[in-house]
Amino acid sequence: MSTIQIEGLRPLRGEIAVQGSKNAALPMMAAAILHKGVTVLEHVPRIRDVFCMIDILKTMGCRCEFEGHRLTIGAQTLSRIAIPRSYVTAMRSSIVLLGPFLSRCGEAATYYPGGCSIGSRPIDLHLYGLRKLGTEIEERGDDKIAARAERLKGCEIVFPYPSVGATENVLLAAVRAEGTTVIRGAAREPEIESLCRMLNGMGARIRGQGTGTITVEGVDALHDSEFRVPGDRIVAGTYLAAVMAAGGRAFLRGIEADQLAGVPELFAGMGARIRREEDGIGISMEGRPAAVSLETRPYPGFPTDLQSPMLSVLAVSSGSGQIRETVFEGRFAAAEELKKMGAQIEIDGRTAAVRGRYPLEGAEVDAPDLRGGAALAVAALAAAGETRIRECSHILRGYEDICRDLRLLGAGIRSNTSG
Ligand code: EPZ
C-alpha cells in the first residue's frame, strides 16, 4: 500500500512544470491505431493509466517505446481485435479503442466497463454514435460487446449530452469513414480540441472542434506524425487549489489559463492574485479563501475533475458555500475522509454544503479515488500536524508525482510504499 505523509501549515512557494495531460494523451494513443505507421507523442505523462494503455496497445500488436516523456507507437500490424477484460476493468477509458479498431479492422470486441466510485459510467452514447456510423453491436453474455462494421459511413450524429468519451469514439471512427460526419452536441473540452489537432496533423480533415458542432470529412489514408501533448489542466487546477488552501505563491509552467475554464478567475474572486503569462499561470494567496457556491458542468463550466479539490478549498474558507455535482452521480467520496480532518461538510444527494474552518486537523485518511486522493493532499496542506493518506495508488493513475511537485512548492511531504 502506498502512503503519503504531509506536515501541514507551511505556506507554499515555488514553481512547477505541469505534466502532460492524462485525458488528452489517452485518446491520442488510441488514435495511433488508425494509421499503419508511426505516431510520436511528446510530453506524455508517466502515469499508471498511460502505462495501462501502452500494455493494451502492445497486447493488440503495436510496438511502443516510452523514453522519458516521448512515446513512439508503431501500429503497422495488429494481432488481435479483442481487448482483454482485465484491461477494460483496470481502465474504463479503454472504451475509446472501439472507434479506431472499427475504422482500422472493421471489427472490435470489448466489455461493458462497469461503474466505478464516481458513478455508473454507462456507454450508451458511445454505442449510439457508432451504430449511426454503421456499426452492428452485439451484446453477448457476460458483459461482452462484439462490434462489426463493413464500412463506416459518415452521417449526422446528435448527442443529447456532450459526453467527452463518446465524442472521442465517434471522432476516431469518423476520421476514415466514407463521406462526411457532423457531430452535434459534441463535447467542447480542450482534450477534444487537442485530439482533433493531432488527428489533422495525421492527415484527417476535422473542423469545428471546441464548438458544439464538429465536422469530419473522411479521408482514405493518414501518415506518420508527431504531436506534443498539452499540459494537464486538472493537475494545474489541483495545484492552484493547493495554494488557495495553504497560502503562498506558485508559478505553474506549461499550462494555458484559458484551458482552465474560468477557474483562475473564480479563485481571484475568492481572494487570490492571478498572473497570466505566456507560458503559465502565477497565483498568490494570503489568508483564508472567501467561500463560493458553484456547480460542475461540461466545459466551459467548472470541471467535475476539480470538484473534490474545490471541496478542500471550501473546507478552509472563511464562510459557507455549496458545490452541486451535475456531471457524475456519486463523486463526493472525498467528503467522508475530509470530515475525519475536521471539515464541516454535509452531503445531500448531488449537493455538498461546506462551512469553512481553519486549520483542519491532521488525520489518517484513505484516498477514495483519483481526484479525491489529490483533494486530501490539498486539505492536508492546511491541516495542523501530520496527515497520512493511504491507498495513494489511486493518485498515481493521474498525477505523475504529486510528492515531487508539492515538495517543489515547499510542502513537507514524503511518500512510502510498503507491502
Ligand atoms: C472523461 O470521462 C474524463 N476521462 C473524466 O476524467 C472526466 O471527469 C469526464 O470526461 C468529464 O469531463 C477521460 O478523459 C479519460 P463523459 P468520460 O462521457 O468520457 C454520462 C479523471 O478524473 N454518460 O463526458 O467517461 C456519464 O455517466 C476522469 O481524469 C452517459 O450517460 O466522461 C457521466 O454522468 C474522471 N452515457 C457524464 O455522461 C455515455 O455513453 C459525463 O461522462 C457516456 C457518458
Residues whose N, C-alpha, C, O or C-beta is under 5 A from the ligand:
A	BS01	EPZ	N23 S93 R121 P122 I123 D124 L125 H126 P162 S163 V164 G165 A166 T304 D305 V327 F328 L370 R371
